[in-house]
């Protein structure tokens, strides 16, 4: 539950930043007037040609029974209906090298050396790997699969739980780092949120020890002090 909050926050931040970057690039090229929301994904616009499943997903939203809708849905509506996998695939294989480098620099503008760093294909592939890790987390959580012991038997049947903890801490830190590169304020908001604080606390030897000692007691939601009845009644009655 607490990890899903990070996954969804990361997905929305990524989706929005990619959309704005590609919208600005496409609208600048096609109409010389950059805007933040533009149908860059539409092959009939002649800017980029998506291929494979990415193209099919977009066409499904732009057509009805295989025929183009007379009134096309707004770009923001189309973007909101595309899956997480669409974004990782777009960044990984759907853009030309020049567009890809610029897009990464605009999606992750708060990297210490953004413009220079994202010029290198290897750095962009590293980012895609992190994005796909988040996507794997999303799918495992959605299908009620564990994230704690992922890869236990695949890597080593004798792997110690401290190794799993260290690996999960590293992955969590990596995702938060990329979220900060996208939007520091969003990352700060997640860190201060209840799910953010809860997951950070769960990623500790202290939490594991507490669970071993009293598995039914650990992880209770916070207990809130009841407000004064008269003040609560006034607050409820306000218009």
C-alpha positions in Angstrom: 0.0 0.0 0.0 2.7 2.5 1.0 4.9 1.6 -2.0 2.0 1.9 -4.4 1.7 5.6 -3.5 5.3 6.1 -4.7 4.6 4.1 -7.9 1.5 6.1 -8.8 3.2 9.4 -8.0 6.2 8.5 -10.2 3.9 7.4 -13.0 1.9 10.6 -13.1 4.9 12.8 -12.8 6.7 10.9 -15.6 3.6 10.9 -17.9 3.0 14.6 -17.5 6.6 15.6 -18.1 7.0 13.5 -21.2 3.7 14.8 -22.6 4.7 18.5 -22.0 8.2 18.0 -23.5 6.9 16.2 -26.7 4.0 18.6 -27.0 6.4 21.6 -27.0 8.7 20.0 -29.5 6.0 19.0 -31.9 4.0 22.2 -31.7 7.2 24.2 -32.2 8.0 22.2 -35.3 4.5 22.1 -36.8 3.0 25.4 -35.9 5.9 27.5 -34.6 4.0 28.1 -31.4 5.0 25.9 -28.5 2.2 24.7 -26.3 2.1 22.3 -23.3 -0.6 20.0 -24.6 -0.5 18.9 -28.3 -1.3 15.6 -30.1 2.4 14.8 -30.8 1.4 11.1 -30.7 -0.9 11.4 -33.8 0.9 9.9 -36.8 -1.2 12.0 -39.2 0.4 15.1 -37.8 3.6 14.0 -39.5 6.0 14.7 -36.6 6.9 11.2 -35.2 5.6 7.8 -36.2 4.9 5.5 -33.3 5.2 1.9 -34.0 4.1 -1.5 -32.7 1.9 -1.7 -29.6 2.5 2.0 -28.8 0.9 3.0 -32.2 -1.9 0.6 -31.7 -2.8 2.0 -28.2 -3.0 5.5 -29.5 -5.0 4.6 -32.6 -7.5 2.8 -30.4 -8.2 6.0 -28.6 -8.4 8.1 -31.8 -10.7 5.7 -33.7 -14.0 3.9 -33.3 -14.4 0.6 -35.1 -11.3 1.3 -37.1 -12.5 4.8 -38.3 -11.0 8.0 -37.2 -13.3 10.0 -34.9 -14.5 13.1 -36.5 -13.9 15.1 -33.3 -10.6 14.0 -31.9 -10.3 13.7 -28.1 -8.3 16.4 -26.3 -4.6 15.5 -25.9 -4.8 15.5 -22.1 -7.6 13.0 -22.3 -5.6 10.7 -24.6 -2.6 10.9 -22.4 -4.5 10.0 -19.2 -5.7 6.7 -20.8 -2.2 5.5 -21.9 -0.6 2.8 -19.7 2.7 3.0 -17.8 4.2 0.7 -20.4 3.5 3.2 -23.1 5.8 5.8 -21.5 8.7 3.5 -20.8 8.5 2.2 -24.4 8.3 5.7 -25.8 11.4 6.8 -24.0 13.2 3.5 -24.9 12.6 3.0 -28.6 10.1 5.4 -30.2 12.1 8.6 -30.5 14.9 9.7 -32.7 18.3 10.2 -30.9 18.0 14.0 -31.1 14.4 14.1 -29.9 15.2 11.5 -27.2 18.1 13.4 -25.8 16.2 16.7 -25.6 13.2 14.9 -24.1 15.2 13.3 -21.3 16.8 16.7 -20.5 13.3 18.2 -20.2 11.8 15.3 -18.3 14.6 15.2 -15.8 15.7 18.9 -15.7 16.9 18.8 -12.1 19.7 16.4 -12.7 22.9 18.2 -11.6 24.3 18.0 -15.2 21.0 17.6 -17.1 21.9 18.7 -20.6 25.3 17.0 -20.8 24.2 13.9 -18.9 21.3 13.0 -21.1 23.2 13.4 -24.3 24.7 9.9 -23.6 22.7 6.9 -24.7 24.0 4.8 -21.7 22.6 7.3 -19.2 19.2 7.3 -20.9 19.2 3.5 -20.9 19.9 3.6 -17.1 16.9 5.9 -16.6 14.7 3.6 -18.7 15.8 0.6 -16.5 14.7 2.5 -13.4 11.4 3.4 -15.0 10.8 -0.3 -15.9 11.7 -1.3 -12.4 8.9 1.0 -11.2 6.6 -0.6 -13.8 7.4 -4.1 -12.4 6.6 -2.9 -8.9 3.3 -1.6 -10.2 2.4 -4.8 -11.8 3.4 -7.0 -8.9 1.4 -4.9 -6.4 -1.6 -4.8 -8.8 -1.5 -8.7 -8.9 -1.0 -9.0 -5.2 2.6 -10.4 -5.6 5.3 -9.6 -3.0 8.0 -7.0 -3.7 10.0 -8.0 -0.6 11.2 -11.4 -1.8 11.3 -10.7 -5.5 14.2 -12.6 -7.0 14.9 -14.6 -3.8 15.0 -18.0 -5.5 16.1 -16.7 -8.9 19.3 -15.1 -7.5 20.2 -17.4 -4.6 18.2 -19.7 -2.4 20.7 -18.9 0.5 20.3 -15.2 0.2 20.1 -13.5 3.6 17.2 -11.2 4.4 19.6 -8.4 5.0 20.7 -8.6 1.4 17.0 -8.2 0.3 16.6 -5.3 2.6 19.7 -3.6 1.2 18.6 -4.2 -2.4 15.1 -2.8 -1.8 16.5 0.2 0.0 18.7 0.9 -3.0 15.9 0.5 -5.5 13.7 2.8 -3.4 16.4 5.4 -3.1 17.0 5.2 -6.9 13.3 5.8 -7.7 13.1 8.8 -5.3 16.3 10.2 -6.9 14.7 10.1 -10.4 11.5 11.6 -9.0 13.5 14.5 -7.6 15.2 15.0 -10.9 11.7 15.3 -12.5 10.1 17.4 -9.8 11.7 18.2 -6.4 8.5 19.5 -4.9 6.6 16.3 -5.8 9.4 14.1 -4.3 9.4 16.3 -1.1 5.6 15.9 -0.8 5.8 12.1 -1.1 8.6 11.9 1.5 6.5 13.9 4.0 3.3 12.0 3.3 2.1 9.2 5.5 2.7 6.4 2.9 6.2 7.9 2.2 7.1 8.0 5.9 5.6 4.6 6.5 7.5 2.8 3.7 10.8 4.5 4.8 10.2 3.2 8.3 9.4 -0.3 7.0 12.7 -0.4 5.1 14.7 -0.9 8.3 16.0 -3.7 10.5 14.1 -2.1 13.4 10.8 -2.7 11.5 11.7 -6.3 10.7 12.7 -7.0 14.3 9.5 -5.5 15.6 7.6 -7.7 13.2 9.4 -10.8 14.4 8.6 -10.0 18.0 5.0 -9.0 17.5 3.7 -9.7 14.0 0.1 -8.7 14.7 1.0 -5.4 16.4 3.3 -3.8 13.9 2.0 -1.4 11.2 -1.0 0.1 13.0 -2.3 3.3 11.5 -1.8 6.4 13.6 -4.2 7.1 16.4 -5.7 10.6 16.3 -6.8 12.5 19.3 -10.5 13.1 19.4 -11.3 16.9 18.9 -13.5 18.8 21.4 -17.1 18.0 20.5 -18.2 21.7 20.5 -15.4 22.8 18.2 -16.0 19.9 15.9 -19.7 20.7 15.7 -18.9 24.3 14.8 -16.5 23.2 12.1 -19.1 20.9 10.6 -21.8 23.6 10.7 -19.7 26.2 8.9 -20.7 27.3 5.4 
